[in-house]
Amino acid sequence: MSEKIALYGFERSPPVRAVLLTLNALNLKFEQITVDTRKGEQYSEEYLKKNPAHTIPLLEIDGKYISDSHAIIAFLASKYGKDDSLYPKDLYQRAIVDQRLHYETGVVFQEVMKQRLRPLFLCELPQAAADEAIKAVCDVYTVLETYLNQNKYMAADHLTIADLSLLSTVTVMDLVVPVVAEKWPKLSAWLVKLKQLPYYEKANTKGLKELKEAFKPALAKYKI
Ligand SMILES: N[C@@H](CCC(=O)N[C@@H](CS)C(=O)NCC(=O)O)C(=O)O
């Protein structure tokens, strides 16, 4: 690989961690450039030129930019995968991976994490709304359990970028609503298996540890 790769973002962000997991799965060298959204760094003039949508992650590759974790990980797997297993070339198999990625974008991250879990995390909700948020998380787990009844991994019988994307968010939701084997046996086993990936610790645990600390007041306040 001769291209120069840089990843903008910080590790608390699940979509940033999805990219970190993929970069590590592909054994790629890259530079990490901190953009802390808590400090509003995504709104700097310089960053907005690179990503007008002011989101992290952002990938820079030889002076060109790609935003959105799903677009980034599909690009990386297509360009650097030693075969097509992470992002299959077969159009039906690829459509299944894409569907899981869209589900992660629209439902898991945007609807459940951003709109429901974030206010819970900020202790802004009454208990009834917290109950709704928890139910939304359980609904996601049930959908994922069904995917895992169809395949050994989220979108195929082997690891794909759909697993890496969902792993970054499910590990956060698991901090609030634990994925218990009694209710979601396949999802629970999937989590255990993915946590054994050789690059898991390096790519996913730093941001997660910080979030675990940050979640403590909410976990003390609500009955979950
Ligand atoms: N669908 C996007 C979501 C990215 C996103 O919303 N990231 C959050 C941080 S977790 C962010 O950049 N928020 C700051 C902002 O939108 O201004 C992706 O997967 O990259």
Ligand as a Chemical Component Dictionary entry (heavy atoms), coordinates in Angstrom:
data_LIG
# 
_chem_comp.id                   LIG 
_chem_comp.type                 NON-POLYMER 
_chem_comp.pdbx_formal_charge   0 
_chem_comp.three_letter_code    LIG 
# 
loop_
_chem_comp_atom.comp_id 
_chem_comp_atom.atom_id 
_chem_comp_atom.alt_atom_id 
_chem_comp_atom.type_symbol 
_chem_comp_atom.charge 
_chem_comp_atom.model_Cartn_x 
_chem_comp_atom.model_Cartn_y 
_chem_comp_atom.model_Cartn_z 
_chem_comp_atom.pdbx_ordinal 
LIG N1  N1  N 0 -23.882 8.041  9.376  1  
LIG C1  C1  C 0 -22.688 8.718  9.860  2  
LIG C2  C2  C 0 -22.926 9.263  11.248 3  
LIG C3  C3  C 0 -21.769 10.102 11.727 4  
LIG C4  C4  C 0 -22.122 10.933 12.950 5  
LIG O1  O1  O 0 -23.255 11.411 13.106 6  
LIG N2  N2  N 0 -21.131 11.096 13.846 7  
LIG C5  C5  C 0 -21.324 11.929 15.002 8  
LIG C6  C6  C 0 -20.385 11.505 16.125 9  
LIG S1  S1  S 0 -20.734 9.888  16.728 10 
LIG C7  C7  C 0 -20.964 13.357 14.615 11 
LIG O2  O2  O 0 -20.089 13.570 13.811 12 
LIG N3  N3  N 0 -21.639 14.328 15.217 13 
LIG C8  C8  C 0 -21.302 15.718 15.066 14 
LIG C9  C9  C 0 -22.172 16.448 14.089 15 
LIG O3  O3  O 0 -23.054 15.841 13.442 16 
LIG O4  O4  O 0 -21.995 17.661 13.982 17 
LIG C10 C10 C 0 -21.514 7.730  9.841  18 
LIG O5  O5  O 0 -21.742 6.525  9.954  19 
LIG O6  O6  O 0 -20.379 8.187  9.682  20 
# 
loop_
_chem_comp_bond.comp_id 
_chem_comp_bond.atom_id_1 
_chem_comp_bond.atom_id_2 
_chem_comp_bond.value_order 
_chem_comp_bond.pdbx_ordinal 
LIG N1  C1  SING 1  
LIG C1  C2  SING 2  
LIG C1  C10 SING 3  
LIG C2  C3  SING 4  
LIG C3  C4  SING 5  
LIG C4  O1  DOUB 6  
LIG C4  N2  SING 7  
LIG N2  C5  SING 8  
LIG C5  C6  SING 9  
LIG C5  C7  SING 10 
LIG C6  S1  SING 11 
LIG C7  O2  DOUB 12 
LIG C7  N3  SING 13 
LIG N3  C8  SING 14 
LIG C8  C9  SING 15 
LIG C9  O3  DOUB 16 
LIG C9  O4  SING 17 
LIG C10 O5  DOUB 18 
LIG C10 O6  SING 19 
# 
